[in-house]
């Protein structure tokens, strides 16, 4: 049974692991706050990925743009398959660990 998380995303078809409470679709994890869309840079840790987003920064003194990067750690639910290089959408949730406060909600094509 999947529940509505309040975002227009596709629900995953894969069945989650039993007892996965940190799953917004099948567990008790609530989604709130910001959305973060970026590319997976690292997928080495268990159930955690590092997502990086590039955005231009404007320097008015030099009338030029520079590339800026921001990265976050995000939890991967057990019913999503995320690999390095994937474009993903992460949503903010309660803090799950010291550095993880986002959860991956959708893997973009």
C-alpha positions in Angstrom: 0.0 0.0 0.0 1.5 3.3 -1.0 0.4 6.6 0.4 0.2 10.1 -1.2 3.2 12.2 -0.3 1.8 15.4 -1.7 4.1 15.8 -4.6 3.4 15.1 -8.3 5.9 12.2 -8.6 5.6 8.6 -9.9 5.2 6.0 -7.2 7.8 3.3 -7.4 6.6 -0.1 -8.6 9.3 -2.1 -6.7 8.2 -3.5 -3.3 10.0 -2.0 -0.3 11.9 -4.1 2.3 9.9 -5.1 5.4 10.2 -2.6 8.2 11.5 0.3 6.1 10.3 3.2 8.3 12.4 5.8 6.4 10.3 5.5 3.3 8.0 8.3 2.3 5.8 6.1 0.1 5.4 3.1 2.4 6.8 4.1 5.8 6.1 6.9 8.2 8.5 9.5 6.9 6.8 12.9 6.3 7.9 15.3 3.5 8.2 19.0 4.2 10.1 22.1 3.1 12.4 22.3 0.1 12.9 20.3 -3.0 16.4 19.6 -4.4 17.0 18.5 -7.9 20.5 17.4 -9.0 22.9 14.7 -10.1 24.1 11.8 -8.0 27.8 12.2 -7.5 28.5 9.4 -5.0 26.5 6.3 -4.3 29.0 4.4 -2.2 27.3 4.4 1.3 24.5 2.1 2.2 21.1 3.8 1.5 22.7 7.2 1.2 23.8 9.2 -1.9 25.5 12.6 -2.4 23.5 14.9 -4.8 25.1 17.9 -6.4 23.4 20.9 -8.0 25.2 23.5 -10.2 23.9 27.1 -10.3 25.4 30.2 -11.8 26.6 32.9 -9.5 26.7 36.5 -10.8 29.6 38.9 -9.8 28.3 42.4 -10.4 31.8 43.9 -10.0 33.2 41.9 -12.9 29.9 41.5 -14.8 30.6 37.8 -15.1 29.1 34.5 -14.1 30.8 31.8 -12.1 29.8 28.2 -11.5 28.6 27.4 -8.1 27.9 24.0 -6.6 25.9 22.9 -3.6 25.7 19.3 -2.4 23.6 17.4 0.0 23.4 13.9 1.4 20.1 12.1 0.8 18.5 8.9 2.0 17.5 6.3 -0.7 14.3 4.3 0.1 14.6 0.6 -0.4 12.2 0.6 -3.3 14.2 3.0 -5.5 17.3 2.1 -7.5 19.8 5.0 -7.7 23.2 4.9 -9.4 26.0 7.4 -9.8 25.2 9.9 -12.6 21.4 9.7 -12.2 19.3 12.8 -12.1 17.1 12.7 -9.0 14.6 14.8 -7.1 15.1 14.9 -3.3 12.6 16.3 -0.8 13.4 17.7 2.7 12.3 15.6 5.7 13.2 15.4 9.4 16.8 14.8 10.2 17.6 11.1 9.6 21.2 11.3 10.8 23.9 13.9 11.4 24.2 14.9 7.8 21.1 13.5 6.1 17.9 15.6 6.1 16.6 14.8 2.6 15.1 11.7 1.0 15.2 10.8 -2.7 11.6 10.8 -4.1 12.0 10.3 -7.8 14.7 9.2 -10.3 14.4 11.3 -13.5 14.9 9.7 -16.9 
